[in-house]
Amino acid sequence: MGERMKPVVTVVTLADFEVGTPRAWDDLRRTLRGLAQQDFEEPAEFILLEDERLKDGIPADLTEILPELQIELSKQGLQYDLKSEAARIGAAEIVVLLDADCVPSPGWLRALVAAMRAHPDVSVVSGKTRYAGERFLERACGVLDRAYVDQKTPDYTQHISNNNGAFRREVLQKHPLPTEAGPFASKLHAGSILRDGWKLWFEPRAVVTHAFDGWSMENDIRRHTGYGILMVRQLDPGLPYAWMARLGYLSIPLLVIARLFESWARVLRFHRSYQVRWYELPLVLGLAIPVHAMEIPGMIRAVQRRPITQTAYR
């Protein structure tokens, strides 16, 4: 038997929401089915990375869905630490991070790898994330939550989608995901990579469908987002609006207003690609107000330097 070919890409998937629950395992099963249906014809390896404390709860049927799946255990518990560890356990020079509640479209992996090969100056290729479901709330929250990385066509970006992104292994090793600003602090990670001379790319053909758990999930996301928005600016004074972070509590209304205007601009630009119809635009623009208001408790905790403890995210 010949020697096994080295994979050109390593896909590492891990859960970040309601970890270890039946819901999280069901989400993972759907994601594994999506990986099993990829049209990528080159050697690839697929790894489930999990906290070793959960090893006894890992379902036995996962490798039946994706026979190539390798299960790796880690001493790490935080999702950013686990994602950084993907650079160590993967054998390929391209490492893809895919959250376990994100189901990839059949051409997803091929699109990520092709974009990485076509742009040698790019260190991270982020794909497009949509929410599952066709109801208004799912589509509206999709554009409000996920369009921050978007471009209308494949193009350079200033952001990273770490739930759906391909990294050069050397870059992920040199620039591990920062944990000090919480699990919604990809801007801090992007800033360190950009300053190192690398560029970031958005590939709209690399589509995943993210599970959506309604308003409770949105509230959890937004508290962490508010915390991260302020914390990353306390840690990195080179980021836009970083001067606001020095104002303490006064920074909160200023950041909320600035983010609201940014969201309105993104909604107007990208609503069609999230299936938001033109006549729904006033509703989405209005929804952005309470959505960003939900970030305020997280911002308060960031000013107080108190981490968020009650959350479904790890």
ZABA-366216 format. One line per field, with one value per residue (C-alpha): residue in one letter; x, y, z. Coordinates in pm, 1 decimal, decimal comma. Each point is the difference from the previous one (the first is absolute). Layout:
! ZABA-366216
res: c(a|...)
u: c(X|...)
v: c(Y|...)
w: c(Z|...)
//
This chain:
! ZABA-366216
res: c(m|g|e|r|m|k|p|v|v|t|v|v|t|l|a|d|f|e|v|g|t|p|r|a|w|d|d|l|r|r|t|l|r|g|l|a|q|q|d|f|e|e|p|a|e|f|i|l|l|e|d|e|r|l|k|d|g|i|p|a|d|l|t|e|i|l|p|e|l|q|i|e|l|s|k|q|g|l|q|y|d|l|k|s|e|a|a|r|i|g|a|a|e|i|v|v|l|l|d|a|d|c|v|p|s|p|g|w|l|r|a|l|v|a|a|m|r|a|h|p|d|v|s|v|v|s|g|k|t|r|y|a|g|e|r|f|l|e|r|a|c|g|v|l|d|r|a|y|v|d|q|k|t|p|d|y|t|q|h|i|s|n|n|n|g|a|f|r|r|e|v|l|q|k|h|p|l|p|t|e|a|g|p|f|a|s|k|l|h|a|g|s|i|l|r|d|g|w|k|l|w|f|e|p|r|a|v|v|t|h|a|f|d|g|w|s|m|e|n|d|i|r|r|h|t|g|y|g|i|l|m|v|r|q|l|d|p|g|l|p|y|a|w|m|a|r|l|g|y|l|s|i|p|l|l|v|i|a|r|l|f|e|s|w|a|r|v|l|r|f|h|r|s|y|q|v|r|w|y|e|l|p|l|v|l|g|l|a|i|p|v|h|a|m|e|i|p|g|m|i|r|a|v|q|r|r|p|i|t|q|t|a|y|r)
u: c(0,0|140,1|74,3|-299,8|9,5|48,7|-323,5|-8,1|-249,6|-95,5|-357,1|-35,8|-350,6|-101,5|-307,2|-19,1|-366,1|-180,8|299,8|-65,2|-380,3|-217,8|-70,4|373,5|59,2|-293,7|143,5|333,5|-164,0|-150,3|338,7|170,4|-258,7|87,0|370,5|-73,4|-169,0|291,6|100,0|368,2|204,2|342,1|129,5|-155,2|-13,8|-293,9|47,2|-244,4|180,2|-152,6|78,9|129,3|-244,7|-282,0|155,1|-249,0|-293,2|115,7|-260,0|119,5|-180,1|202,4|248,1|-290,3|-103,6|355,1|228,1|313,9|-71,4|280,4|-89,2|264,2|-18,7|150,8|65,8|-134,8|-353,8|-50,8|-101,8|275,2|267,2|-140,2|-5,8|360,9|94,2|-126,4|331,8|181,3|-211,2|-53,7|238,9|-84,0|130,9|-357,9|-207,2|-373,2|-195,9|-366,1|-239,8|-199,2|-332,3|92,9|-104,7|219,4|-136,3|143,8|250,2|109,4|338,8|96,3|-74,7|210,8|302,1|-22,0|-10,6|298,6|202,8|-97,8|117,9|342,2|-7,8|-311,2|29,4|-369,2|-292,6|-339,2|-314,5|-360,2|-225,6|-377,7|-252,5|-218,9|-365,9|-198,2|-195,7|52,6|190,1|249,0|66,4|13,4|235,7|205,9|85,3|34,2|230,1|197,7|43,4|293,5|242,6|-193,7|92,8|-228,6|259,0|314,4|228,5|232,6|-154,5|107,6|-176,7|19,6|-282,4|146,9|-310,1|58,3|352,0|315,7|335,5|356,4|136,4|310,9|-217,9|-228,5|306,3|153,7|-329,1|-216,0|-352,7|-3,3|-207,3|22,8|-283,5|-253,5|-127,4|-115,5|328,5|111,4|84,6|292,5|124,1|-42,4|191,1|306,7|7,4|-41,0|281,4|222,5|-36,3|-259,6|-332,7|-346,4|-246,7|-374,2|-128,6|-381,3|-14,6|117,5|-347,1|-101,5|-341,5|22,8|-258,0|-224,7|-150,8|-217,5|5,0|177,3|295,2|1,7|5,1|295,0|186,7|-57,5|113,7|326,7|25,9|-39,3|263,5|238,6|-58,1|126,9|264,0|179,7|26,7|141,9|258,6|79,7|11,3|53,2|-355,4|-269,7|-177,5|262,4|10,5|-356,9|106,1|194,8|-318,2|-136,2|-377,9|-27,6|136,9|-306,1|-259,4|260,0|89,7|-364,4|-82,3|308,0|-80,8|-363,4|98,7|246,7|-274,0|-242,7|261,1|69,1|-371,1|-56,0|299,0|-35,1|-367,1|-67,1|263,1|-170,4|-341,0|-130,4|-256,5|-3,9|-331,1|139,1|285,1|-179,6|-68,9|361,2|131,0|-235,9|97,8|362,7|-81,9|-101,8|263,3|278,8|-162,0|49,2|376,4|-7,6|17,9|308,9|156,9|-66,2|180,7|292,1|28,9|-1,5|249,4|-239,3|-37,0|-339,4|-69,5|-363,0|4,5|-57,2|333,9|327,2)
v: c(0,0|340,7|274,3|214,1|335,3|307,2|201,6|337,4|128,9|-79,6|74,4|36,0|20,8|64,4|108,9|344,7|20,3|-213,5|-232,7|-362,4|26,4|-216,8|309,4|60,3|-361,1|15,6|319,8|-177,0|-293,0|238,4|164,2|-336,2|-94,0|322,9|-87,0|-348,0|159,5|225,7|-9,9|50,8|-265,2|50,8|-159,4|158,0|-86,9|66,5|41,0|42,5|183,0|-19,6|65,3|-323,5|43,2|-71,5|-312,2|-240,9|192,2|-2,5|-199,3|-322,3|57,8|299,1|-206,0|-180,5|334,3|95,7|-308,4|213,2|193,6|5,7|84,0|195,4|96,5|307,1|134,4|335,2|106,7|343,6|1,6|241,6|-213,3|-307,7|175,4|109,5|-359,3|-98,7|127,2|-264,9|-305,1|48,2|-148,1|234,6|349,0|129,7|-32,4|65,8|89,4|-98,2|30,4|-314,1|180,3|117,0|-229,3|53,0|7,4|-267,3|235,6|165,3|-164,3|23,2|374,7|65,6|-191,8|154,7|351,9|-71,4|-130,4|289,5|262,9|-74,7|332,1|-108,7|-172,9|-56,5|-65,1|53,5|-152,2|118,5|-93,7|-2,7|-102,4|-304,3|72,2|231,2|202,0|373,4|-14,7|-253,2|197,4|333,8|-124,8|-165,6|330,6|181,7|-263,3|-135,9|271,2|157,8|-212,5|18,6|139,3|-1,6|-197,2|-192,9|269,8|113,4|64,9|131,6|-273,6|-369,9|-250,7|-252,0|-219,8|-48,1|81,2|-148,4|95,8|-51,6|-226,3|213,0|306,9|-176,0|-124,7|346,1|177,4|-214,7|118,7|241,6|-114,2|308,7|184,0|-284,9|-226,4|285,0|183,8|-92,2|366,3|-27,9|-308,9|163,8|307,3|-196,3|-194,5|311,5|177,2|-296,1|80,1|-261,7|67,8|-142,1|-121,6|-56,9|-285,3|12,3|-344,0|-166,9|-3,5|-154,6|-5,9|83,8|-140,8|270,8|-31,7|307,2|309,5|-166,0|-86,0|352,6|146,7|-219,7|94,3|369,7|3,4|-162,3|232,2|305,9|-132,6|-73,7|335,2|188,5|-248,2|-21,1|380,1|1,5|-256,6|138,7|382,0|-23,4|-115,9|239,4|184,6|-121,9|346,3|-52,6|-290,7|245,2|186,7|-268,8|-9,4|300,3|-217,7|-225,0|231,5|122,3|-353,7|-108,2|294,2|-60,7|-369,5|73,4|220,3|-266,3|-264,2|214,9|48,4|-375,7|-84,7|238,8|-141,0|-374,0|-70,0|-175,4|-267,3|-86,5|-25,4|316,8|152,9|371,1|56,5|-164,4|249,9|241,1|-291,5|-117,6|353,2|34,6|-339,7|111,3|241,7|-258,6|-241,5|246,7|101,4|-362,9|61,0|253,7|-251,1|-153,7|343,4|80,1|-316,1|91,6|343,0|-176,4|-262,5|-275,8|-293,5|-132,7|-312,6|-90,0|-113,0|-298,8|69,6|-143,3)
w: c(0,0|-97,7|243,4|82,9|-177,9|215,5|18,2|-168,8|255,4|358,7|108,2|376,1|138,8|359,7|191,3|156,1|110,4|259,7|-6,4|87,4|-23,2|-227,2|-209,3|-55,9|-105,8|-240,9|-149,9|-39,5|-177,9|-255,4|-48,1|-50,2|-262,1|-177,8|13,1|-134,2|-304,3|-100,0|-366,6|89,2|-182,5|160,8|322,8|307,3|367,2|229,7|374,4|286,3|279,9|343,9|364,0|154,5|288,4|-244,7|-155,5|161,2|-148,9|-362,5|-200,4|-159,4|-329,4|-118,6|-200,8|-164,0|-150,5|-101,0|2,4|-48,9|320,4|255,7|359,6|190,8|366,5|159,5|345,7|-119,4|84,0|-157,8|-365,3|-110,0|166,5|-173,4|-335,8|41,2|79,5|-344,7|-138,9|204,8|-70,8|-374,8|-254,9|-287,6|-70,8|-30,9|317,9|-15,7|314,6|-18,1|291,5|64,7|-54,5|-351,9|-286,6|-308,9|-353,8|-236,1|-165,3|323,7|50,3|-367,5|2,8|312,3|-129,1|-347,7|146,2|223,2|-295,4|-225,6|249,8|150,1|188,4|191,5|337,3|77,6|-232,9|164,0|-141,0|7,4|291,3|-15,4|262,8|-39,6|-69,0|-221,9|254,0|28,4|331,3|-135,2|-315,8|182,4|270,3|-271,9|-164,0|333,9|151,6|-293,7|-263,7|187,2|-206,0|-324,9|-339,3|-303,8|-197,8|96,5|134,3|274,5|339,0|340,3|193,6|84,5|31,3|242,7|-14,9|-374,9|-108,1|-151,8|152,8|-109,4|269,9|55,8|60,4|246,6|186,6|16,1|72,0|230,7|61,0|297,8|296,7|218,9|-177,1|-4,6|-279,2|-227,9|-43,6|-349,2|-70,5|241,5|-183,9|-340,0|113,7|108,0|-329,5|-214,5|183,8|-79,4|-370,9|-95,8|-168,9|63,0|-263,0|-18,8|-217,6|-43,0|-163,7|322,4|157,4|331,1|163,9|369,7|242,5|141,3|346,3|7,6|215,8|295,5|-222,0|-143,0|348,8|96,3|-317,5|55,1|363,4|-108,0|-298,7|222,0|236,3|-286,3|-173,6|303,1|115,0|-335,4|-4,0|351,5|-110,0|-346,8|-23,7|-375,9|-70,1|-126,5|283,5|249,9|154,1|116,2|221,8|216,5|87,7|232,1|26,1|-232,3|-280,9|8,4|-162,4|-247,9|-108,8|-17,2|-228,5|-218,4|-32,7|-80,1|-294,2|-119,4|16,3|-195,0|-271,7|-20,2|-10,8|-289,4|-186,5|60,2|76,8|-331,1|59,7|330,2|-167,8|165,3|-235,6|-76,2|175,6|316,3|23,5|239,9|235,4|-5,3|51,5|294,7|140,8|4,8|284,3|265,6|-132,6|69,9|328,1|110,3|-25,5|284,7|291,2|-156,0|-46,1|366,2|105,5|-226,4|162,5|337,2|-128,7|107,6|-241,5|-105,1|202,7|-73,1|-361,0|-228,3|-173,3|117,0)
//
